Amino acid sequence: MIAPREEVVRRAARTLLDGERLDTTTLAGQLGISRVTLFRRVGNRDAILGEAMWWLAERTLQRAAQAHDARPEGAEPAGRLRSLAIIEDFRHVLGTAPSLRRFIDDEPTTALRVLTDPRGRVQPRLVEAYTDLFERDVEQRGLSSEVQLPMLAYAVVRLGESFLYSDVMVARDPDLKAATTVVDALVTGVLGLRTD
């Protein structure tokens, strides 16, 4: 039986989690398929990396949402948006994940291309996920946004990238606390939410 696409992505994600370099020949061999079949099933190496990174990111974001929603009432600062708390937790996990750090350190150009390409497999999906988070807050709180929510989500994703990957982009240490301050200020301002 030929390995399904999901199995290819899962195996690639496992390779990245183990801190290993993703080699398409090795991956194809582990799955018992040819490289041609592997590429037909998921795409080239960048596509496979993107699918694997999104597979990991999506699960991390889901866990952040579940953990947030399981917190007792009053665990968050009064008035803090659910979306901002979840995004902060998600960013923290990414910023401290050894496997992601190793990928960025070992292959900085590839990592940035895969993680931040607006036509890639990761960034557009993350923008969509953030849009969903903002839509829920807007609906539940009766807020209105000064810009369309997908544009706000795109800005927040790009800001997050600039802080998370700042060591590669501009030779500056990542600062997750500053990222939270800037992102929270942007989102609460755009949504007209007072934070007194």
C-alpha positions in Angstrom: 0.0 0.0 0.0 1.3 3.5 -0.9 1.7 5.8 2.1 -1.1 8.4 2.1 -0.2 12.1 1.9 -1.0 12.5 5.7 1.5 9.8 6.5 4.2 11.6 4.4 3.5 14.9 6.3 3.4 13.2 9.7 6.7 11.4 9.1 8.4 14.6 7.9 7.1 16.4 11.0 8.5 13.7 13.2 11.9 14.1 11.5 11.8 17.8 12.2 10.7 17.2 15.8 13.6 14.9 16.3 15.9 17.7 15.2 17.1 15.9 12.1 17.5 17.4 8.6 14.7 16.4 6.3 16.2 14.4 3.4 13.7 13.5 0.7 15.6 10.3 -0.3 15.6 9.1 3.3 12.0 10.1 3.8 10.9 8.2 0.7 12.8 5.2 1.8 11.2 5.2 5.2 7.8 5.3 3.6 8.6 2.6 1.0 8.0 4.9 -2.0 10.2 6.5 -4.6 11.2 10.2 -4.5 9.0 10.7 -7.6 6.0 9.4 -5.8 6.9 11.5 -2.7 7.1 14.6 -4.8 3.8 13.7 -6.6 2.1 13.2 -3.3 3.3 16.4 -1.4 5.6 18.4 -3.6 9.3 19.4 -3.5 11.3 19.6 -0.4 10.1 23.1 0.5 6.5 22.0 0.1 7.1 18.9 2.3 8.8 21.1 4.9 6.0 23.6 4.7 3.3 20.9 5.2 5.2 19.4 8.1 5.8 22.8 9.7 2.1 23.7 9.4 1.1 20.2 10.7 3.1 21.0 13.8 2.0 24.6 14.1 -1.7 23.8 13.7 -1.5 21.3 16.6 0.4 23.7 18.7 -2.2 26.4 18.1 -5.0 24.0 18.9 -3.3 23.0 22.2 -2.8 26.6 23.1 -6.5 27.3 22.5 -7.5 24.2 24.5 -5.2 25.1 27.4 -6.5 28.7 27.4 -10.2 27.5 27.4 -9.4 25.1 30.3 -8.1 27.9 32.5 -10.2 28.9 35.5 -12.3 32.1 35.2 -10.1 35.1 36.0 -6.8 33.5 35.0 -6.3 36.1 32.3 -5.9 39.8 33.0 -9.4 41.5 33.0 -10.5 42.4 29.5 -7.7 40.5 27.7 -8.8 39.1 24.4 -8.9 35.3 24.1 -7.2 35.6 20.7 -4.2 37.6 22.1 -3.7 35.1 25.0 -3.7 32.1 22.6 -1.4 33.8 20.1 1.0 34.8 22.9 1.1 31.2 24.1 1.5 29.9 20.6 4.4 32.3 19.9 6.0 31.3 23.2 6.0 27.6 22.3 7.4 28.4 18.9 10.1 30.7 20.3 11.3 28.0 22.8 10.9 24.9 20.6 14.4 23.3 20.2 13.4 21.6 16.9 12.3 24.9 15.3 15.4 26.6 16.6 17.6 23.9 15.1 15.9 24.1 11.7 16.4 27.9 11.7 20.0 27.6 12.8 20.9 24.8 10.4 19.0 26.1 7.3 18.2 29.8 7.9 17.4 30.7 4.3 15.2 27.7 3.7 13.5 28.1 7.1 12.6 31.7 6.5 11.4 30.9 3.0 9.2 28.0 4.2 7.9 29.8 7.3 7.3 33.3 5.9 6.4 33.0 2.2 3.0 34.5 1.7 2.4 32.0 -1.1 3.8 29.1 1.0 2.2 26.4 3.1 2.6 28.0 6.5 1.9 31.8 6.6 -1.4 31.9 4.7 -2.8 29.1 6.9 -1.6 30.9 10.1 -3.2 34.1 8.8 -6.5 32.2 8.4 -6.3 30.7 11.9 -5.6 34.1 13.4 -8.5 35.6 11.5 -10.8 32.9 13.0 -9.5 33.8 16.5 -10.2 37.5 15.9 -13.6 36.8 14.4 -14.6 35.0 17.6 -13.5 37.8 19.8 -15.2 40.4 17.7 -18.5 38.5 17.6 -18.5 37.6 21.3 -17.5 41.1 22.5 -19.5 43.1 19.9 -16.3 44.8 18.7 -15.7 46.4 15.3 -12.4 46.5 13.5 -10.9 49.5 11.7 -9.5 47.1 9.1 -10.7 43.8 7.7 -9.8 41.0 10.1 -7.7 39.0 7.5 -5.5 42.2 7.1 -5.2 42.5 10.9 -4.3 38.8 11.1 -1.7 39.2 8.4 -0.1 42.1 10.2 0.0 40.2 13.5 1.5 37.1 11.8 4.2 39.3 10.1 4.9 41.1 13.4 5.3 37.8 15.1 7.7 36.6 12.4 9.8 39.7 12.8 10.2 39.1 16.5 10.5 35.3 16.4 13.1 35.2 13.6 14.8 38.5 14.3 18.1 36.8 14.9 18.1 35.6 11.3 16.4 38.6 9.7 18.2 41.5 11.4 20.8 39.9 13.7 18.8 40.8 16.9 17.9 38.4 19.7 14.2 37.4 19.6 12.2 39.3 22.2 8.9 37.5 22.9 7.8 39.9 25.6 8.2 42.9 23.2 6.2 40.9 20.6 3.3 40.5 23.0 3.4 44.2 23.9 3.4 45.4 20.3 0.9 42.8 19.0 -1.5 43.5 21.9 -1.3 47.3 21.4 -2.0 46.9 17.6 -4.9 44.5 18.0 -6.6 46.3 20.9 -6.2 49.7 19.1 -7.6 48.4 15.8 -10.5 46.7 17.5 -11.2 49.9 19.6 -10.8 48.0 22.9 -9.7 50.2 25.8 -7.1 48.6 28.1 -7.3 50.9 31.2 
